Amino acid sequence: MLDNKSFREEAHKLVDWMADFYENIEKYPVKSQMSPGEVLQKLPRHPPAQGEDFSKIFADFENIILPGMTHWQSPNFHAYFPGNSSYPSVLGEMLTATLGAQCMIWETSPAAAELEELMINWLKPIMNIPDNWTGCIQDTASTATLAALISAREKKTDWSVNKNGFDSNKLRFYCSSETHSSIDKAVKILGAGAGNLVKVPVDERLAIIPGKLEELIIKDLEDGYVPCAVVAAVGTTGTLAVDPVDAIGHMCKQYDIWLHIDAAYAGTALMLPEYHHFIDGISNADSLVFNPHKWMFTNFDCTVYFIKDEKALTNTFEILPEYLKTSTRGQVKDYRDWGVPLGRRFRALKLWFVIRDFGIEGIQKRLREHIGYADWFGQQVTKAKDYEVVIDPILNVVCFRYVNTDMSEEKLNELNAELLAAINSSGEAYLSHTKVNGKYSLRMVIGQTYVQKKHIEKVWNLIQQKASTLT
């Protein structure tokens, strides 16, 4: 069993290993090459009765666990959206784990609560969030969106559902078919039912058509439903489509509907003034979420949730048992009233480390580099004979496919699925896919913290090489 002396020795070794890991990460397959059940077969079926030497534990980590990991921090990781880390974030996470604080209310760790408040205030002017808004740090965008839609439910029903439950279930929620699945899940969890989530048609850019949204709202009002909330996406999961926030916001104000902006990934681009237009009209919105743990170089989990009406949030989630009553209540922000969980990690610390280490200009420089790399990649696809970009790229995501004019759409879809599998099974890069108007398309996401142009060039060469073996 580790004591202070052995902990110090092993911790030094681990930090050296961590630095080596980052230095040599490109030597590992990006996507784990393990087969289903392979890791489990190598692990003992029962826990040890007696404590084991740490060197043996770590050896099993290296020999069994590490080969079963997909390396999200590899500069050759271009799948999904990144789950980024960075050197300052890792150090902040280490200190968070060392402190082991439960930051549910101000009294349990004043610095955690006040640093969290500061991070919100730091980000608002940079991201063009209204000064009269406030916010907090949640674990994930799914949780923040759930908090937003439950708050919308309570505000619309004058906080009666929390007290009495649904008398009748007439609340309606709206989003596009391109919006993240967390919206569907949230509507189920809050009790409205999946049937009351209305999917709005999209245009050729896969963004909500405001006129179609208004038609659906008017029809629901005529049929006796109560429009409750609209979720507008600033960066959909598949293609980074951006819904017209300004037009939707005016409509929500007219019909007294809560507007939640899901900017989980693309929200980081609001750090750049040239993308502030993504949220034109935000003054008519009620809440916005974005994840620093995606594209802002901060370890998972760290979600920033901005909200216009603090009381709408706290009135929804506040519960005050005797053991949580404190003399400072009302003078401070007790963030356990700002969402679903009572327990809260000290997430603000690593975000503070990242912003201070990079600086705002350093973050902006890195974001612009990623967008530039994506522009270069899109140009290569466009110029190549047998490839096409399937939808105009936004920010640092390029959706493309291999094409052959002699093939049917069905065969092209099959061919591109084979191409993706060949790329990912090589271990040299990792991409994911989406479907754009029925076309199976590869997604090239360029957002890993330390990615360089040479890595993008390498992936483009790999794609062409693997495609040549399939034809």
Summary of the structure (lengths in Angstrom):
residues: 471
radius of gyration: 23.9
end to end distance: 57.6
largest distance: 75.0
contacts: 1502
relative contact order: 0.14
helix: 50%
strand: 15%
